[in-house]
Amino acid sequence: MTGLYIGSMNRFSGKTLFTLGLALNLKDKGYRVGYIKPVGVNPVSARGDIVDADALFFKEVLKLDEPVTAISPFVSTLDSLNRTLSGKMKNTGERILKAVKSIKGKDILLIAGSVDLFEGSAFGINALKIVRSTGVKALIVEAWQGEETIDDVFGAREVLGSSLCGVVLNKVREESVEFVTKRVRPFLRRNRMEVFGILPADPLLGAVTVRTLAETLGGKVICAEDRLGELVENFSIGAMDVNNALRYFKVTPNKAVITGAHRSDIQLAALETSTKCIVLTGGLLPNDVIVGKARLQGVPIISVRDDTFTTVDKIEAVMGRFKIREPEKIERAREIVKKNVDVQGLLKKIGLK
């Protein structure tokens, strides 16, 4: 069985997007695809077991036969850290490696990295140990952040050595695509670093549902409860004068507008443009005119207790995490990888016929 470790040097690089899209494309080609998340970082409960949320999601989407505990053998939590520090939890690394090697009957096993290449070191395991112990090749997925991304790519090669088969540059904004394609990719190739894909930034893949937003903020939904499944792609803070706000709102589609309950002028301006929801800070409720118009237009209003600064902090935290549970995102992940990644070249590089 051929294995591929998919990691990164930085958090929020888009590894989950790429791994999902790659897995779906491989299945479309007829390959038997396996998946494992050796070190989970997003604990959820599944029939009494604590497993990683991504692993549970991949099991369902890829219809994997293995129990979720097999593809999520360990999850980093405060409890596991305390037990490790006190000496009550030992040989974690060996158990994780055994779990990775135990998955059989696949043409290719995708090994999902965690936050970065060194995540799990406190428990005696990390990307380097997994790659070296299993003999698999590693692929680095990095979000394009300018020249520092190039530094990260070369840093990854120094760490992984000959185990690194190449890189995928992700979340490349439209204005940077030509530069990355015509300048960065040839430079990396001249330095013996294969670039298997350049994935454009996609607003849909970074979006969250209104429901997720309300739950994250601990907010109360005032109206349009039937529209909580709508996807929010952008955020606008309504702290400016209404004329400037309206101009900005007109060029920002599918947004959530965050403003104080007393700013009815901002709320009305938001309702005149492409707005998916309005978040009112400070715990106050909007007036009846605003509620009536929002209900008529199907725009949920969410009231939160926090001030605007705290609310924005919470939103940035949830937007930083890759949310791909919605059906639209699953299909988009498949399409983006199919269109922008040299899957056959990658398979050839790792020795899979």
Residue frames as qw, qx, qy, qz and C-alpha x, y, z in Angstrom:
[[0.000, 0.886, 0.463, 0.000, 0.00, 0.00, 0.00],
 [0.395, 0.380, -0.011, 0.836, 1.23, 3.48, -0.88],
 [0.310, -0.744, -0.468, 0.364, 1.00, 6.23, 1.72],
 [0.276, 0.552, 0.088, 0.782, 1.04, 10.02, 1.53],
 [0.338, -0.550, -0.472, 0.600, 1.48, 12.30, 4.52],
 [0.140, 0.713, 0.311, 0.612, -0.23, 15.67, 3.96],
 [0.487, -0.582, -0.359, 0.543, 1.10, 18.36, 6.28],
 [0.207, 0.872, 0.102, 0.432, 2.05, 22.01, 6.53],
 [0.469, 0.128, -0.393, 0.780, 4.37, 24.39, 8.31],
 [0.147, -0.084, 0.238, -0.957, 1.51, 26.63, 9.47],
 [0.252, 0.397, 0.802, -0.370, -2.01, 26.33, 10.79],
 [0.444, 0.692, 0.344, -0.454, -5.05, 27.03, 8.59],
 [0.118, -0.416, 0.630, 0.645, -3.19, 26.19, 5.39],
 [0.701, 0.312, -0.155, -0.622, -6.11, 24.33, 3.83],
 [0.028, -0.285, 0.956, 0.054, -4.86, 20.77, 4.35],
 [0.456, 0.260, 0.770, -0.362, -8.37, 19.48, 4.98],
 [0.565, 0.648, 0.011, -0.511, -9.67, 20.99, 1.74],
 [0.330, 0.580, -0.688, -0.286, -6.87, 19.50, -0.29],
 [0.169, -0.161, 0.963, -0.131, -7.05, 16.09, 1.40],
 [0.552, 0.393, 0.593, -0.434, -10.79, 15.85, 0.86],
 [0.556, 0.680, -0.159, -0.451, -10.59, 16.96, -2.76],
 [0.175, 0.508, -0.827, -0.165, -7.72, 14.57, -3.46],
 [0.339, -0.001, 0.909, -0.244, -9.50, 11.66, -1.79],
 [0.613, 0.511, 0.394, -0.456, -12.68, 12.24, -3.81],
 [0.485, 0.686, -0.398, -0.369, -10.75, 12.51, -7.08],
 [0.003, -0.378, 0.925, 0.024, -8.84, 9.31, -6.32],
 [0.483, 0.209, 0.784, -0.330, -12.09, 7.50, -5.60],
 [0.602, 0.636, 0.053, -0.479, -13.50, 8.80, -8.88],
 [0.361, 0.615, -0.661, -0.233, -10.49, 7.21, -10.61],
 [0.904, -0.022, -0.378, -0.196, -11.26, 3.87, -8.99],
 [0.350, 0.369, -0.708, 0.490, -8.61, 3.82, -6.26],
 [0.661, -0.565, -0.492, 0.034, -9.34, 2.31, -2.86],
 [0.139, 0.641, -0.259, 0.709, -8.61, 5.26, -0.58],
 [0.624, -0.474, -0.540, 0.307, -7.78, 5.05, 3.12],
 [0.020, -0.765, 0.092, -0.637, -7.55, 7.90, 5.60],
 [0.674, -0.450, -0.468, 0.352, -6.14, 8.38, 9.09],
 [0.054, -0.859, 0.133, -0.491, -5.69, 11.37, 11.38],
 [0.679, 0.019, -0.605, 0.416, -2.87, 10.19, 13.72],
 [0.251, -0.244, -0.477, 0.806, -3.02, 13.21, 16.04],
 [0.056, -0.729, -0.572, -0.371, -6.43, 14.79, 16.30],
 [0.217, 0.006, -0.294, 0.931, -6.90, 18.31, 17.61],
 [0.431, -0.167, -0.095, -0.882, -10.69, 18.82, 17.35],
 [0.016, 0.039, 0.969, -0.245, -12.25, 16.40, 19.85],
 [0.620, -0.116, -0.147, -0.762, -15.84, 15.25, 19.47],
 [0.491, -0.127, 0.797, -0.329, -17.78, 12.40, 21.02],
 [0.610, 0.203, -0.553, -0.530, -18.78, 9.44, 18.85],
 [0.860, -0.207, -0.420, -0.202, -20.69, 6.68, 20.63],
 [0.756, -0.652, 0.007, 0.061, -18.80, 7.32, 23.83],
 [0.776, -0.053, 0.124, 0.616, -15.37, 7.62, 22.24],
 [0.024, -0.885, 0.073, 0.459, -13.44, 10.88, 21.91],
 [0.701, 0.228, 0.453, 0.501, -12.29, 11.18, 18.30],
 [0.161, -0.300, 0.202, 0.918, -11.19, 13.91, 15.91],
 [0.481, 0.595, 0.320, -0.559, -13.98, 15.81, 14.12],
 [0.360, 0.592, -0.515, -0.505, -12.19, 15.65, 10.75],
 [0.020, -0.177, 0.980, 0.084, -11.73, 11.89, 11.04],
 [0.371, 0.382, 0.755, -0.383, -15.42, 11.40, 11.78],
 [0.446, 0.679, 0.002, -0.584, -16.31, 13.60, 8.82],
 [0.243, 0.507, -0.730, -0.388, -13.97, 11.77, 6.42],
 [0.229, 0.023, 0.968, -0.097, -15.31, 8.40, 7.53],
 [0.462, 0.549, 0.548, -0.429, -18.82, 9.48, 6.56],
 [0.412, 0.732, -0.189, -0.508, -17.93, 11.20, 3.27],
 [0.242, 0.507, -0.785, -0.259, -15.51, 8.53, 2.03],
 [0.913, -0.097, -0.088, -0.386, -17.67, 5.69, 3.41],
 [0.221, 0.523, -0.796, 0.208, -14.72, 4.09, 5.17],
 [0.794, -0.218, -0.545, -0.157, -15.15, 0.62, 6.62],
 [0.477, 0.069, -0.623, 0.616, -12.79, 1.10, 9.57],
 [0.369, -0.773, -0.490, 0.164, -14.25, 2.18, 12.93],
 [0.106, 0.937, -0.026, 0.333, -13.68, 5.84, 13.64],
 [0.610, -0.739, 0.278, 0.068, -11.35, 4.95, 16.52],
 [0.838, 0.019, 0.339, 0.426, -9.05, 3.26, 13.99],
 [0.469, 0.594, 0.210, 0.618, -8.74, 6.35, 11.81],
 [0.130, -0.804, 0.166, -0.555, -8.57, 8.64, 14.84],
 [0.774, -0.126, -0.561, 0.267, -6.33, 6.73, 17.27],
 [0.469, -0.363, -0.377, 0.711, -5.42, 9.75, 19.42],
 [0.033, 0.850, 0.282, 0.443, -6.80, 13.21, 20.15],
 [0.386, 0.123, -0.379, 0.832, -4.79, 15.89, 21.89],
 [0.384, -0.776, -0.356, -0.353, -6.79, 17.28, 24.80],
 [0.183, -0.730, 0.408, -0.517, -6.03, 18.96, 28.10],
 [0.872, -0.351, 0.256, -0.223, -6.67, 15.66, 29.85],
 [0.942, 0.233, -0.039, 0.239, -4.25, 13.72, 27.61],
 [0.347, 0.702, -0.326, 0.529, -1.61, 16.41, 28.13],
 [0.470, -0.653, 0.380, -0.458, -2.02, 16.33, 31.92],
 [0.969, -0.158, 0.178, -0.070, -1.79, 12.54, 31.94],
 [0.790, 0.459, -0.160, 0.374, 1.35, 12.69, 29.81],
 [0.078, 0.747, -0.358, 0.554, 2.97, 15.33, 32.02],
 [0.635, -0.532, 0.394, -0.399, 2.22, 13.29, 35.15],
 [0.016, 0.403, -0.912, -0.069, 3.63, 10.11, 33.59],
 [0.619, 0.138, 0.651, -0.416, 0.25, 8.32, 33.53],
 [0.786, 0.573, 0.150, -0.180, 0.17, 8.12, 29.74],
 [0.334, -0.578, 0.639, 0.381, 3.13, 6.42, 28.08],
 [0.382, -0.020, 0.828, 0.409, 4.10, 4.95, 24.71],
 [0.461, 0.666, 0.319, -0.493, 1.55, 7.12, 22.91],
 [0.254, 0.661, -0.491, -0.506, 3.78, 7.53, 19.88],
 [0.087, -0.186, 0.963, 0.173, 4.24, 3.79, 19.47],
 [0.377, 0.420, 0.776, -0.282, 0.50, 3.19, 19.69],
 [0.409, 0.734, 0.042, -0.541, -0.19, 5.83, 17.05],
 [0.157, 0.533, -0.721, -0.414, 2.41, 4.40, 14.67],
 [0.232, 0.055, 0.971, -0.022, 0.90, 0.95, 15.15],
 [0.439, 0.596, 0.517, -0.431, -2.52, 2.37, 14.24],
 [0.332, 0.706, -0.315, -0.540, -1.14, 3.94, 11.06],
 [0.092, 0.380, -0.881, -0.266, 0.49, 0.70, 9.98],
 [0.367, 0.150, 0.879, -0.265, -2.61, -1.35, 10.81],
 [0.576, 0.566, 0.164, -0.566, -4.76, 0.07, 8.02],
 [0.346, -0.152, 0.832, 0.406, -4.73, -2.45, 5.18],
 [0.404, 0.477, 0.775, 0.098, -6.53, -3.22, 1.95],
 [0.228, 0.895, 0.140, -0.356, -6.17, 0.22, 0.34],
 [0.716, 0.525, 0.104, 0.448, -4.40, 1.39, -2.78],
 [0.295, 0.466, -0.216, 0.806, -3.37, 4.61, -1.06],
 [0.464, -0.644, -0.523, 0.309, -3.51, 5.80, 2.55],
 [0.117, 0.726, -0.002, 0.678, -3.83, 9.53, 3.11],
 [0.568, -0.381, -0.500, 0.531, -2.26, 10.47, 6.44],
 [0.022, -0.881, -0.234, -0.410, -3.65, 13.80, 7.61],
 [0.434, 0.156, -0.403, 0.790, -1.28, 16.15, 9.39],
 [0.279, -0.735, -0.535, 0.310, -2.30, 18.28, 12.33],
 [0.039, -0.951, -0.090, 0.292, -1.51, 21.92, 13.04],
 [0.275, 0.829, -0.472, -0.120, 2.08, 21.73, 11.77],
 [0.725, 0.335, -0.600, 0.052, 4.89, 19.23, 11.31],
 [0.226, 0.290, -0.739, 0.565, 5.74, 19.23, 15.02],
 [0.647, -0.314, 0.095, -0.688, 2.26, 18.85, 16.51],
 [0.955, -0.165, -0.181, -0.165, 2.20, 15.85, 18.87],
 [0.498, 0.500, -0.582, 0.405, 5.87, 16.01, 19.84],
 [0.353, -0.478, 0.517, -0.616, 4.93, 16.23, 23.52],
 [0.887, -0.078, 0.274, -0.363, 3.28, 12.82, 23.14],
 [0.538, -0.348, 0.718, 0.272, 6.28, 11.27, 21.39],
 [0.545, 0.406, 0.665, 0.309, 4.96, 11.58, 17.84],
 [0.174, 0.720, -0.035, -0.671, 5.02, 14.11, 15.00],
 [0.726, 0.632, -0.064, -0.262, 5.14, 14.29, 11.20],
 [0.218, 0.691, -0.688, -0.035, 8.84, 13.48, 11.05],
 [0.365, -0.246, 0.874, -0.206, 8.50, 10.29, 13.07],
 [0.748, 0.361, 0.440, -0.341, 5.45, 9.15, 11.11],
 [0.611, 0.718, -0.256, -0.213, 7.13, 9.71, 7.75],
 [0.128, 0.617, -0.775, 0.052, 10.40, 8.09, 8.77],
 [0.459, -0.157, 0.824, -0.293, 8.81, 5.12, 10.53],
 [0.727, 0.409, 0.478, -0.276, 6.37, 4.29, 7.74],
 [0.453, -0.116, 0.611, 0.639, 8.55, 5.23, 4.76],
 [0.355, 0.758, 0.544, 0.064, 5.78, 7.27, 3.12],
 [0.337, 0.307, 0.163, 0.875, 6.28, 10.42, 1.10],
 [0.092, -0.635, -0.467, 0.609, 5.16, 13.81, 2.44],
 [0.215, 0.583, 0.416, 0.665, 3.36, 16.61, 0.65],
 [0.185, -0.348, -0.370, 0.841, 3.28, 20.14, 2.04],
 [0.056, 0.738, 0.551, 0.385, 0.18, 22.30, 1.60],
 [0.317, -0.329, -0.253, 0.853, 0.80, 25.97, 2.32],
 [0.173, 0.889, 0.415, -0.084, -1.49, 28.99, 2.09],
 [0.543, 0.443, 0.090, 0.708, 0.18, 31.62, -0.08],
 [0.337, -0.884, -0.208, 0.247, 1.43, 34.47, 2.13],
 [0.232, 0.935, -0.266, 0.013, 4.13, 35.94, -0.11],
 [0.447, 0.602, -0.633, 0.193, 7.83, 35.36, 0.30],
 [0.408, -0.426, 0.684, -0.429, 7.44, 33.84, 3.76],
 [0.926, 0.128, 0.201, -0.292, 5.63, 30.93, 2.11],
 [0.713, 0.564, -0.402, 0.109, 8.71, 30.28, -0.03],
 [0.034, -0.577, 0.694, -0.429, 10.79, 30.28, 3.16],
 [0.728, -0.183, 0.485, -0.449, 8.39, 27.78, 4.72],
 [0.921, 0.344, -0.088, -0.159, 8.61, 25.48, 1.70],
 [0.532, 0.565, -0.563, 0.284, 12.39, 25.37, 1.82],
 [0.316, -0.473, 0.632, -0.527, 12.25, 24.97, 5.59],
 [0.898, -0.010, 0.241, -0.368, 10.00, 21.95, 5.15],
 [0.838, 0.441, -0.317, 0.051, 12.50, 20.41, 2.75],
 [0.160, 0.590, -0.664, 0.431, 15.31, 20.87, 5.25],
 [0.563, -0.294, 0.566, -0.525, 13.24, 19.13, 7.90],
 [0.895, 0.152, 0.294, -0.300, 11.78, 16.31, 5.78],
 [0.295, -0.461, 0.732, 0.406, 14.65, 15.83, 3.36],
 [0.137, 0.131, -0.813, -0.550, 14.13, 13.31, 0.57],
 [0.123, 0.388, 0.889, -0.209, 10.77, 12.28, 2.07],
 [0.265, 0.637, 0.223, -0.689, 9.24, 15.51, 0.78],
 [0.523, 0.304, 0.685, 0.406, 7.83, 14.92, -2.70],
 [0.156, 0.415, 0.365, 0.819, 6.51, 18.41, -3.35],
 [0.014, 0.302, 0.431, -0.850, 4.17, 21.23, -2.43],
 [0.058, 0.665, 0.648, 0.366, 0.69, 22.55, -3.12],
 [0.095, -0.027, -0.178, 0.979, 0.23, 26.32, -2.85],
 [0.101, -0.597, -0.795, -0.038, -3.25, 27.06, -1.55],
 [0.107, -0.851, -0.410, 0.311, -5.55, 30.06, -1.04],
 [0.389, -0.069, 0.274, 0.877, -3.82, 32.11, -3.73],
 [0.234, 0.700, 0.334, -0.586, -5.75, 35.34, -4.23],
 [0.649, 0.674, 0.343, 0.086, -6.75, 36.33, -7.74],
 [0.179, 0.962, -0.205, -0.012, -4.25, 39.18, -7.93],
 [0.353, -0.660, 0.659, 0.078, -1.40, 36.79, -7.02],
 [0.905, 0.170, 0.387, -0.052, -2.23, 33.83, -9.29],
 [0.671, 0.722, -0.116, 0.126, -0.17, 35.06, -12.26],
 [0.030, -0.802, 0.552, -0.226, 2.85, 35.88, -10.08],
 [0.678, -0.338, 0.629, -0.174, 2.73, 32.51, -8.32],
 [0.890, 0.342, 0.300, -0.034, 2.23, 30.63, -11.59],
 [0.651, 0.722, -0.077, 0.221, 4.84, 32.42, -13.71],
 [0.127, 0.776, -0.479, 0.389, 7.47, 33.36, -11.14],
 [0.543, -0.504, 0.567, -0.359, 7.20, 31.30, -7.97],
 [0.957, 0.074, 0.248, -0.130, 6.46, 27.89, -9.49],
 [0.755, 0.572, -0.234, 0.219, 9.41, 28.03, -11.98],
 [0.020, -0.734, 0.543, -0.408, 11.72, 29.23, -9.18],
 [0.724, -0.352, 0.507, -0.309, 10.75, 26.35, -6.93],
 [0.957, 0.270, 0.107, -0.021, 11.15, 23.85, -9.75],
 [0.502, 0.715, -0.396, 0.283, 14.61, 25.18, -10.58],
 [0.160, -0.566, 0.666, -0.460, 15.45, 24.45, -6.97],
 [0.353, 0.041, -0.934, -0.035, 14.18, 20.86, -7.24],
 [0.240, 0.210, 0.689, -0.650, 10.87, 21.52, -5.49],
 [0.041, -0.298, -0.800, -0.519, 7.90, 20.16, -7.42],
 [0.333, 0.156, 0.298, -0.881, 4.69, 22.23, -7.30],
 [0.115, 0.233, 0.948, 0.182, 1.75, 19.90, -7.89],
 [0.015, -0.720, -0.652, -0.238, -0.95, 22.51, -7.64],
 [0.069, 0.027, -0.164, 0.984, -1.85, 26.17, -7.25],
 [0.111, -0.591, -0.799, -0.016, -5.29, 26.45, -5.67],
 [0.011, -0.483, -0.100, -0.870, -7.11, 29.79, -5.89],
 [0.110, 0.097, 0.618, -0.772, -8.72, 31.36, -2.86],
 [0.271, -0.377, -0.737, -0.490, -12.41, 30.49, -2.83],
 [0.299, -0.320, 0.268, -0.858, -14.89, 32.51, -0.74],
 [0.814, -0.218, -0.288, -0.454, -17.32, 29.60, -0.52],
 [0.788, -0.003, -0.563, 0.251, -14.78, 27.32, 1.12],
 [0.267, 0.127, -0.501, 0.813, -14.07, 29.89, 3.81],
 [0.430, -0.400, -0.158, -0.794, -17.73, 30.50, 4.48],
 [0.003, -0.091, -0.890, 0.447, -19.75, 29.50, 7.53],
 [0.205, -0.573, -0.708, -0.359, -23.48, 29.03, 7.88],
 [0.270, -0.595, 0.064, -0.755, -25.55, 31.58, 9.74],
 [0.853, -0.444, -0.210, -0.177, -26.41, 28.79, 12.18],
 [0.803, -0.019, -0.276, 0.528, -22.75, 28.10, 12.92],
 [0.192, 0.459, -0.143, 0.856, -22.16, 31.82, 13.40],
 [0.540, -0.593, -0.061, -0.595, -25.06, 32.13, 15.84],
 [0.914, -0.333, -0.224, 0.066, -23.90, 29.08, 17.81],
 [0.668, 0.186, -0.248, 0.676, -20.30, 30.30, 17.92],
 [0.027, 0.444, -0.140, 0.885, -21.34, 33.71, 19.21],
 [0.134, -0.328, -0.816, 0.456, -23.91, 32.32, 21.64],
 [0.171, 0.027, -0.086, -0.981, -26.45, 34.60, 20.02],
 [0.393, 0.422, 0.707, -0.409, -30.23, 34.71, 20.01],
 [0.125, 0.192, 0.669, 0.707, -31.90, 34.51, 16.60],
 [0.242, 0.317, 0.327, -0.857, -34.62, 37.18, 16.39],
 [0.680, 0.505, 0.155, -0.509, -36.16, 36.36, 13.00],
 [0.655, 0.569, -0.419, -0.268, -35.86, 34.38, 9.75],
 [0.607, -0.420, 0.668, -0.094, -34.98, 31.15, 11.53],
 [0.879, 0.326, 0.347, -0.031, -35.63, 29.26, 8.28],
 [0.563, 0.792, -0.185, 0.145, -32.60, 30.93, 6.65],
 [0.532, -0.739, 0.411, 0.043, -29.94, 29.75, 9.10],
 [0.865, 0.033, 0.412, 0.284, -28.47, 27.43, 6.50],
 [0.457, 0.880, -0.014, 0.127, -27.32, 30.35, 4.33],
 [0.805, -0.060, -0.046, 0.588, -23.56, 30.70, 3.86],
 [0.108, -0.980, 0.040, 0.161, -21.74, 33.84, 5.04],
 [0.815, 0.334, 0.009, 0.473, -18.64, 34.58, 2.95],
 [0.328, 0.433, -0.157, 0.825, -17.72, 38.08, 4.16],
 [0.386, -0.662, -0.522, 0.375, -18.04, 40.27, 7.25],
 [0.173, 0.590, 0.070, 0.786, -18.57, 44.00, 7.56],
 [0.327, -0.423, -0.562, 0.631, -18.41, 46.07, 10.74],
 [0.036, 0.763, 0.430, 0.481, -21.03, 48.82, 10.68],
 [0.463, -0.600, -0.291, 0.584, -19.24, 51.47, 12.69],
 [0.268, -0.001, 0.266, 0.926, -18.98, 54.14, 9.96],
 [0.362, 0.351, 0.161, -0.848, -21.45, 56.77, 8.75],
 [0.699, 0.335, 0.585, -0.236, -24.34, 55.36, 6.78],
 [0.566, 0.760, -0.151, -0.281, -23.31, 56.76, 3.37],
 [0.117, 0.619, -0.775, -0.058, -19.85, 55.18, 3.52],
 [0.498, -0.086, 0.830, -0.235, -21.37, 52.00, 4.92],
 [0.736, 0.494, 0.319, -0.335, -23.84, 51.72, 2.05],
 [0.474, 0.736, -0.440, -0.202, -21.10, 52.12, -0.56],
 [0.072, -0.456, 0.882, -0.091, -19.06, 49.41, 1.14],
 [0.614, 0.102, 0.698, -0.354, -22.04, 47.11, 1.62],
 [0.710, 0.580, 0.006, -0.400, -22.89, 47.30, -2.11],
 [0.520, 0.618, -0.586, -0.067, -19.54, 45.81, -3.13],
 [0.103, -0.329, 0.889, -0.301, -19.41, 43.13, -0.40],
 [0.694, -0.084, -0.471, -0.538, -21.64, 40.14, -1.28],
 [0.819, -0.220, -0.528, -0.052, -23.05, 37.42, 0.96],
 [0.246, 0.389, -0.524, 0.716, -21.98, 39.17, 4.14],
 [0.478, -0.646, -0.563, 0.194, -22.82, 39.36, 7.81],
 [0.087, 0.688, -0.083, 0.715, -23.02, 42.90, 9.14],
 [0.562, -0.384, -0.564, 0.467, -21.89, 43.45, 12.72],
 [0.018, 0.498, -0.002, 0.867, -23.19, 46.58, 14.39],
 [0.043, 0.075, 0.668, -0.739, -24.78, 47.96, 17.54],
 [0.076, 0.557, 0.827, -0.016, -28.52, 47.59, 18.12],
 [0.022, 0.755, 0.259, -0.601, -28.84, 51.41, 18.23],
 [0.042, -0.405, 0.501, 0.764, -27.53, 51.78, 14.65],
 [0.602, 0.485, 0.592, -0.228, -30.84, 51.30, 12.85],
 [0.400, 0.801, -0.210, -0.393, -29.47, 53.34, 9.91],
 [0.008, -0.500, 0.842, 0.201, -26.69, 50.81, 9.38],
 [0.448, 0.120, 0.872, -0.156, -29.13, 47.94, 9.73],
 [0.577, 0.670, 0.296, -0.361, -31.42, 49.40, 7.06],
 [0.278, 0.747, -0.505, -0.331, -28.45, 49.95, 4.75],
 [0.229, -0.285, 0.929, 0.059, -27.44, 46.32, 5.25],
 [0.535, 0.351, 0.729, -0.241, -30.92, 45.13, 4.34],
 [0.507, 0.763, -0.011, -0.401, -30.73, 47.02, 1.04],
 [0.295, 0.654, -0.673, -0.181, -27.71, 44.99, -0.09],
 [0.808, 0.100, -0.574, -0.088, -26.53, 41.37, -0.32],
 [0.216, -0.494, 0.635, -0.553, -26.65, 40.53, 3.40],
 [0.567, -0.074, -0.815, -0.091, -27.00, 37.02, 4.84],
 [0.547, -0.618, -0.541, 0.161, -27.48, 38.10, 8.46],
 [0.006, -0.767, 0.182, -0.615, -27.11, 41.01, 10.86],
 [0.658, -0.249, -0.571, 0.423, -25.29, 40.57, 14.17],
 [0.208, -0.834, -0.029, -0.510, -26.32, 43.08, 16.85],
 [0.552, 0.099, -0.602, 0.569, -23.84, 43.51, 19.69],
 [0.080, -0.294, 0.372, -0.877, -24.36, 44.63, 23.26],
 [0.014, -0.238, -0.924, 0.298, -27.31, 42.39, 24.07],
 [0.333, 0.387, 0.251, -0.822, -29.98, 44.85, 22.91],
 [0.484, 0.415, 0.763, 0.109, -32.83, 44.11, 20.51],
 [0.125, 0.108, 0.414, 0.895, -33.63, 45.92, 17.24],
 [0.392, 0.239, 0.268, -0.847, -36.78, 47.99, 16.76],
 [0.643, 0.333, 0.649, -0.232, -39.91, 46.51, 15.23],
 [0.534, 0.761, -0.117, -0.350, -39.40, 48.21, 11.85],
 [0.103, 0.612, -0.770, -0.147, -36.00, 46.54, 11.40],
 [0.417, -0.061, 0.894, -0.153, -37.32, 43.16, 12.51],
 [0.650, 0.531, 0.403, -0.365, -40.28, 43.41, 10.15],
 [0.482, 0.757, -0.336, -0.286, -38.13, 44.28, 7.14],
 [0.054, -0.492, 0.868, 0.031, -35.55, 41.60, 7.96],
 [0.550, 0.127, 0.789, -0.243, -38.29, 38.97, 8.32],
 [0.646, 0.652, 0.158, -0.364, -39.82, 40.02, 4.99],
 [0.440, 0.745, -0.479, -0.151, -36.46, 39.75, 3.22],
 [0.985, -0.051, -0.159, 0.040, -35.45, 36.54, 4.94],
 [0.403, 0.574, -0.479, 0.528, -32.39, 37.99, 6.70],
 [0.706, -0.486, -0.476, 0.198, -31.78, 36.55, 10.19],
 [0.058, -0.796, 0.281, -0.534, -30.94, 38.98, 12.98],
 [0.777, -0.179, -0.515, 0.315, -28.70, 37.64, 15.74],
 [0.274, -0.868, 0.144, -0.389, -28.45, 39.41, 19.08],
 [0.770, 0.031, -0.477, 0.422, -25.26, 38.79, 21.10],
 [0.516, -0.819, -0.197, 0.158, -24.25, 39.97, 24.57],
 [0.675, -0.229, 0.113, 0.692, -20.63, 40.71, 23.70],
 [0.086, 0.819, -0.074, -0.562, -19.34, 44.05, 22.52],
 [0.701, 0.684, -0.119, -0.161, -18.27, 44.50, 18.91],
 [0.112, 0.713, -0.691, 0.039, -14.56, 43.93, 19.60],
 [0.473, -0.225, 0.826, -0.207, -15.16, 40.60, 21.38],
 [0.783, 0.420, 0.353, -0.295, -17.67, 39.53, 18.73],
 [0.554, 0.744, -0.352, -0.128, -15.18, 40.15, 15.93],
 [0.131, -0.558, 0.812, -0.109, -12.53, 38.17, 17.84],
 [0.652, 0.036, 0.715, -0.251, -14.87, 35.19, 18.07],
 [0.746, 0.612, 0.105, -0.243, -15.74, 35.40, 14.39],
 [0.313, 0.751, -0.577, -0.065, -12.09, 35.51, 13.38],
 [0.378, -0.360, 0.838, -0.159, -11.48, 32.40, 15.48],
 [0.727, 0.262, 0.602, -0.201, -14.20, 30.37, 13.76],
 [0.628, 0.751, -0.076, -0.191, -13.33, 31.67, 10.28],
 [0.002, -0.706, 0.704, 0.078, -9.74, 30.59, 10.80],
 [0.504, -0.098, 0.855, -0.066, -10.84, 26.98, 11.07],
 [0.222, 0.128, -0.717, -0.649, -11.66, 25.20, 7.88],
 [0.550, 0.217, 0.594, -0.545, -15.36, 24.45, 7.73],
 [0.275, 0.257, -0.705, -0.601, -16.25, 22.04, 4.92],
 [0.305, 0.147, 0.896, -0.289, -19.21, 20.10, 6.27],
 [0.539, 0.519, 0.217, -0.626, -21.79, 21.61, 3.90],
 [0.778, 0.307, 0.530, 0.142, -22.60, 19.65, 0.71],
 [0.442, 0.897, 0.004, 0.023, -21.76, 22.64, -1.52],
 [0.162, -0.835, 0.523, 0.049, -18.25, 22.78, -0.09],
 [0.731, -0.169, 0.652, 0.106, -17.63, 19.06, -0.53],
 [0.713, 0.568, 0.376, 0.166, -18.38, 19.28, -4.24],
 [0.205, 0.962, -0.172, 0.044, -16.34, 22.48, -4.59],
 [0.477, -0.640, 0.590, 0.118, -13.35, 20.78, -2.96],
 [0.772, 0.160, 0.585, 0.192, -13.58, 17.98, -5.54],
 [0.532, 0.807, 0.216, 0.139, -13.78, 20.48, -8.41],
 [0.050, -0.953, 0.298, 0.035, -10.92, 22.70, -7.24],
 [0.566, -0.460, 0.656, 0.194, -8.49, 19.81, -6.82],
 [0.735, 0.362, 0.545, 0.178, -9.51, 18.25, -10.14],
 [0.415, 0.891, 0.132, 0.129, -8.99, 21.53, -11.99],
 [0.023, 0.939, -0.301, 0.165, -5.85, 22.81, -10.28],
 [0.548, -0.566, 0.616, -0.012, -3.82, 19.82, -9.07],
 [0.536, 0.453, -0.675, -0.227, -1.66, 17.46, -11.14],
 [0.827, -0.302, 0.341, -0.329, -3.05, 14.34, -9.47],
 [0.958, 0.267, -0.064, 0.079, -1.42, 11.95, -11.94],
 [0.418, 0.665, -0.433, 0.441, 1.96, 13.64, -11.50],
 [0.423, -0.581, 0.490, -0.493, 1.62, 13.34, -7.73],
 [0.953, -0.096, 0.207, -0.201, 0.70, 9.66, -7.93],
 [0.817, 0.471, -0.234, 0.238, 3.67, 8.98, -10.21],
 [0.103, 0.719, -0.482, 0.490, 5.98, 10.80, -7.78],
 [0.550, -0.439, 0.559, -0.439, 4.91, 8.64, -4.83],
 [0.008, 0.274, -0.951, -0.146, 5.09, 5.45, -6.89],
 [0.537, 0.295, 0.677, -0.407, 1.38, 4.64, -7.27],
 [0.106, 0.016, 0.762, 0.639, 0.50, 3.22, -10.69]]
